[in-house]
């Protein structure tokens, strides 16, 4: 190489911005997913794959301790595989403690699948949560030993019956219910409520079996509905009543149970703690869950049959719905980042022309 070319190369290296502790990594949007099936691209999709493929998240970033690298693109859209159940909260704490990252302006968007209350919505539908309620910290006795008038054997700490709110000696870790930013949730719902969702003849036929549940029979739609997080995969009408009542007990009647899943309570608590450490802004947390199954069987089907082999799988439909609805919001945040970096979106903010999740 001649001396002039060498000198030019040296200047190019010296003038290229180097990432240092004073130049942290600042994700604009972080998509949270909980599982993947096989590879991140090119096979049967889990929650992560459509985001990687369609948002062109071709780059990777290893976070010490995490089992899967972050995926990202040059625009500032990142996606994370948190793992399932309580592992998700531990993963968030690892992420939030990485000194290379500045997450104080990052929007965290859970885009996962869930079970749905047939009283509220249908398989394939997608719900933005206003509340995330913890369903893990409970007093539970064998249902066979419960008083006959009890609908189930689960009750809050400090209570003496299932319908009582937590008592004065409730020693479960607080908070048990997390209210997401109402303005941000309303904005996200309003922006995405008319997104067209896919359907299949098989699932349409399956929905028809839910006689007496008009919302369960509807084609997939977008709604506002709250999430109950519990590490148990439960099923049945009695436990659906528990979930509906539990969400009310811990929110003074404000939450409306729609989706049951395993992670959002752990992630919400991790963001709450990271917020106390000034590592994140927990107001910038959105929970979007798309229904892959119902949490109780249709009339005439036993709970066991429904759980083991009676449910039509809506997993692929739910993964598609989560992407379409979530992408509408992601694209709007990115197109108007100059505003949303410092201001949380509100309903009086106009949507960007052409922003959609398809």
N, C-alpha and C positions, 0 to 999 in steps of 0.2 A: 504494500500500500504506500502511495507517495505521501510526502510530509504534509501537503495541503489537505488531502483527504483525511489523514490521521487527525490533523488539527480540527477539521470540521466535525469529525466523529466525537472528539473529546468535548467540544463545545456543546454538541447535541446531548451528550450524557449529562454534562454539568447543568444544562438549562432545563432538563426534564424534571418536572416536580417529583420529588421523592416523598413517599408516604412515611411520615414520622409520627411520634406521639402527638405532635401539634397539628397533624393532618389526619384526623381519625376517619374511619369508614362510617358513612352516614346513610344507612338505608332509608329511603323515603317511605316505602311500603314493604311490610314483611307479611307474606302469606303464611299462615300456620296450617299445617296438615299433620295428620297423625300416623298414617301408614301408607306404604306403597307395596305393590305386588310385583316382585321381580325387579327389573331395571327401571330407571327413571323415565325412559322413553322406549317406544317401539313395541310394547307388549300390552297385556291387559292392564288398564289403568287403575291405580289406587287414587288417593286424594291428591297426590302431588303431580302426577304425570301430565295432566292437561296444562297445568301452569308452566311446567318446564317446556313443553312442546310449543304451546301457543303464544307464550310470552317470550319465547326464545331465551330462556334462562340457561345460557350455554356455559357460563363461568361457575366455578366452585370456590368456596372458602371454607377451610377446615376450622372448626372451633374446638379447642382442647376439651376433651371429655365427651363430646357428642359422637354418636355412632354414625351419623350421616352428615356430609358437608352441606352448608347452605348452597342453594343455587341462585344465581343472579344474572342480571343483564346490565349493560352500561347505563341504562336510564335510571337505575336506582330501585328497581323492583327486585325484591329478594323473596325466596321461599324456603321454609324450614320444615323438616320432618321431625316432629317433637317426640314421636313414640306415643304409645297408647297409655291410657289410665294415668296413674299418678306419676309415671315417668315423664309425662309432658311438663309438669311443673318443675321437676328437677332440671330438665333440659332448658327451660326458660331461665332458670337461675344461672346456669352455666353461661348461657348466651349473654345475659344482662351483666355478668361480671367480667366479660372479656374486655380488657383495657383498650383494645384496638377500636372498639365500636362506640359511636355516639348515637344512642337510641332515643334521645330526648325529643326529637321531632318525628320519630317513626310512627306510622300507623300500623297497628297489629290487626290483621284480619284473619280470624279463624274461618276456614272454608272446608268444613268437614261434613260427613254424613251422620245420620242419627236415626233412632226410632221415633215415630210420630204418634201422638194421641189421635185415634180416629175420630174423637169428638171435635177435633180442631182442624185437621188438614189431611191431605192425601199423600200417598207415596209419590215421590218426585217433586213435591212442593219444597220451597225454601223459605226459612224463617229467620228474620233478624231479631235477636234477643234484646229486650230491654233489661232483663234480669238474668243473672246466672246464680243458681241456688245449689248449695252443697248438699248432696244426698247421702254422704258417707258417714257423717258423725251422727249416729242414731242409737237409741236404746231399742233392742230387738229381742223378743221372746218367741219361742216356737209358737206358730199360729195355732197348733193343736191345743196348746196350754193357755191361750188367751181367753179372756172372758167372752162368752157367746155373743155379746152385743158389740164387740169390737170388730171392725171390718178387716183388720190385719193386726199383726203383732209388732208394729213399729210405732214408736212414740218419741217425741223430743226429750232431750235431757231435761230433768227437772219437772216434767209433766207426769200426770198420773193416768192419762188416757190419750189415745191417738189424736183426738180432736182439740187438745189443749195446746196453747203456745208454749214455748220453752219456759221453764220455771226460773225462779230467782237464783237457783244453784246450777244453772246451765254452765258446765265447764268445757264445752266444746270450743275449739279454737275459733276466734272471731276474726273477720266477719264470716257468717254462714251464707249471706246473700250479698251479691255484688250488683249494684245498679250501674249499668253502663250509661254513658253520657246521653241524656234524652235527646238533645238537639242533634247530635251526630247520628244516632240511630234513626231518628225521623228523617233526616236528610238522606241517609243511605237507602231507606225503604222507599221514599218518594222517588228517588233517582232510578230505582231498579224494579219498581212494582209492576211495570208493564213489559218486562223482559219475557220473550217467548220461550217457554220450556218444552222440552221434548216429551213424548209419550210413546207407549208401545201397545199393540193390541192385547198382548198377554197381561200387562198390568191394568189396562182398562177393564178387562174381564175380571181380574182379581178384585179390583176396587168395587165392582158391582156386587160382590158377595157380602159387602158390609151394609146389609139392609138395616135401615134405621139410623145410619150414620151419614147424613147428607154431605158433610164436609169430607169424609173419607172417600166418597164416591166422585168427588169433583176431579176434573183434570188438574194436573200440577199447577200451582199458583204461588205467588210470592206474598208473604204476610209478615206481620210482627207477632212474634210468639216467643215465650221464654224457655230457657234451657235448664234442665236438672242434670247435674253432673254426679255420677256415681260409678265406682269401679265395678259394680255388679252389673251383669247383663241380665236384666229381669224381664218378665213377660207375664201378662195376664190382667184381667179386668180389675181385680182387687188391688193390685199394685199400681195400676193406672190411677185409681182413686187416691191411693196413697200419694203418688207424685203430684196430682192436682192439689190435694190438701196441703202437702208439705210446702209447696211453693207459696201458698197463701199464708201458712203459719209463720214463715220466716220473713215475710215482706209486708206484714200487716194487711194482707188481703190484696196487695197490688199486683203481684205476678200472676200470669196466666200460663200454666204449663202447656207446652206444645211439643218440645223435643227432649228426648232422653239420650244422653251420651256419657262418655267416660272421662273427659279431659278438661272441660272448660272451667270447672271449679278449681282445679289445680293450677291452670294457667292464670286465671283471674287472681288467685292468691299470690302467685309468684310476681305478677305485675304490680299488685298492691304493695308487696314488700320492696320490689325494685323502685317503685315510686317513692317510698319513704326514704330510700337511699339516693334519690335524685338521679337515678340511672335511666328512667323512662318517664313518660307522661301517661299514667294509666287511663286518662280520659280518652286516649287515642286507641281504644280497644273496641273492636267490633266482632260480634259472634254471629256467623252465618252457618246455619245447619240445614242440610237438605235431607229429606226423608228417604231412607232406603228400605224401611219396613215399618209395620205397625207394631205398637207395643202391647197389643192384645189381639186375640184371634177374632175372626168374623163369627157371627151367630152360627151355632151348630157345629163348631169345631172346638175340640178340647185344647186347653192351653199346651199340654205336652205335644200333641200332634202338630199344633201350629209352630211351636218352638223348634221341633226337631226336623220336620219335613213338610209342613203345611204352608209355609210362606213363599209367595212368588218373590224372587230376588229383584229388588229395585236398586241394587248397588250401582250399576253402570249409569242408570238414569239419574240417581242422586249425585254422583260425581260430576256428571254433565251439568246438572242444575246449579251445583255449588260454583262451578267455574263460570257459567254464563252470568249469574246474578252477581257474583263477586267481582268479575272482570269489569262490569259496568261501573262499579265504584272505583276500582283501581285505576281505570283509564281516566276517569274524571279527576281523581287526585293528581295524577301525573300531568295531565294537560294544564292544570291550574296550580302547579306546585308553588309558584311565586306567591300565591295567596294562602294556600293550605299549609305551607311550611310553618307559618306563624299564627294562623287563625283556624280554629276548628270550623268545618263546614256547617252551615245552617240552611234552613229551607228557603230563605230569601236569596240564596246564591244561585244564579242561573247555571244550568248544566251545560257542559261543552257540547257543541254541535257534533253529532255523529258518534258520540261515545257510546259504545255498546259492548256487550259481553260475548258476542258470537264471532 
